[in-house]
């Protein structure tokens, strides 16, 4: 496996990558669960960024749809 970057500049992504760094010490049977957790963490980080870009932070109303 290639080296994991030390820092990406996003704390959420860095935490996910740190978890992937532990794969080498885990039994192969546990790898799927680690990857699933990493995927969920990255998906959540992307969702948070998407919400920021669309102006939906901290309960703001989306002017296009009226959603919070």
N, C-alpha and C positions, 0 to 999 in steps of 0.2 A: 504494500500500500504506500502511496506517495505521502510525503510530509504534509501535515496539516499546518496552514499558516498560523503564526502565533496570535495575531490580532487582525480583525477585519475592520475595526472601527465601530462596530455595532455590538453592544454587550450581549444582546440576545443571540446573535449568530455566533459570537465567540464562545458562549456557554454551550451551544449545540456542538460546535467543533471540538471543544474540550472533551465532551462525552465520547465523540468518535475516536479520540486519541487513546481511549481505554480499551478499544477493541482487541488489541494484540494480547492483552492479558486475560481475555474472557474466552470461555469455551465457544466453539463455533455455533453450537446450538443456541446461544444467547444473542448472536449477532443480529438476527432478524428483529428482535425486540428493540435492540439499540438503534437500528436503522429506522424502525417505525417511530420511535421516540424522536429521533433527529428530524425526520420528515415533518412530524407534527410541530416541532419547535420552529423549524424554518418556515413552515406554512403560516404559523402564527405571527412570526416576525414580518413576513411579507404582507400579511393582512393588516398589521398595524401600520406599516408604511403606506399601504394603499389607502387606508383611512385618513392618514395625514395628508396625502396628496389630494384627496378629494374633499378636504376641509371638514371631515367628520370627527374631529378630535373633541373630547370632553363634552359630548352631548350636543354639539352643534348640529343644526338641521341642514340636511342636504337640500340646497335650493332647487335642484332638478327634480327630486322625488318627494321631498317633504319628510324623508326618513331621518331618524337620528343616527 
